[in-house]
Amino acid sequence: MTPNPKRGIRRKKQFFMQDIIVLIIGMAVLSYVCWRTYKTLTRKPSPADKCGGCTGCALKVDVECKTR
């Protein structure tokens, strides 16, 4: 039996495409984590804000209602 050269090329191309897809997903996740870290560290809380700039919990809504 003679080996089919196209079969080997197709496998290499498939692994190469898989590596590219994994790399793109990894870069997207890394950029999202960096962006959220940046936004968390650079958020400037106002002096009247008891939660220190937090934007999303039920406790903040309760605190805002009680202070008004």
Secondary structure, DSSP 8 states (H G I E B T S, - for coil): ----HHHHHHHHHHHHHHHHHHHHHHHHHHHHHHHHHHHHHH----TT-TTTT----HHHHHHHHHH-
